[in-house]
Amino acid sequence: MKAAKYSLLAFYLDCVKVQGWTVFQEVRIAEPEVLPIVLGRAEVQALLAVVREPRFRTCLRLMYHCGLRVGETVAIEVRDLHGKETPPRLHIRNGKGGKDRYVPVAPAMIQELRDWWIVHRNPKFLFPSPGRGWADRTLSLSQAMTGSTAPMSVSSVQMAYRLARAASGVNSASTTHSLRHSYATHLLEEGVSLRQISQYLGHESLDTTVIYTHLTAISEARTQAALAALYQPLKP
């Protein structure tokens, strides 16, 4: 519907040169508000445990650990890892909307990323693409990644997630983006403020992050306890 609206707008205003029409400003497209899929902590653990390929396992683990989009993760460069700072953090460049942001990282995750980088030692990318040389078996996987000039593809990570999802038996409707939703929900359950989570996710508005308050098991339990207390005076 949005595509139709802006196609018509471009045709009539830019091509036909119609003057004085305001209909396109008045038309509003109501988008459905679908609750995101959130995996439980045990489900996340089960899913990540079945990923055998180190490059995909590390990539998916980092996506959950920092709440990253898959495109942001594969584009991370070695220079973006600030492990010696206190606290350690990751520089996300050119995220959604072209914005940069920093996200906190646990020291143990920093060490895991360093161990992974030692495997390939690519001078630029943390997750370099193996390229065609590896597929042709002319180079080993590590050699192919060392000389790579491009990051790992988004589609390859998404395929690795689908295979892990099938093997672990977690929600079949979940996607790589579900790791990001799970990160936000689990941080909220641990008491991290909504405003901080919003900054870590790179949301422009706090309203976008508020949706996670409806998805936490802890908040739901508190609601049930409150409802039980409210019901006490109503008992016959």
Buried (B, 14 or more C-beta within 10 A) or exposed (E): EEEEBEEEBEEBEEEEEEEEEEEEEEEEEEEEEEEBBBBBEEBBEBBBEBBEEEBBBBBBBBBBBBBBBBBBBBBBBBEBBBBEEEEBBBBBBEBBEEEEBBBBBEEEBBEBBEEBBEBBEBEEBBBBBBBEBBEEEEBEBBBBBBEBEEBBEBEBBBEBBBBBBEBBEBBEEBBBBBBBBBBBBBBBBEEBEBEEBBBBBBBEEEEEBEBBEEBBEEBEEEEEEEEEEEEEEEEE
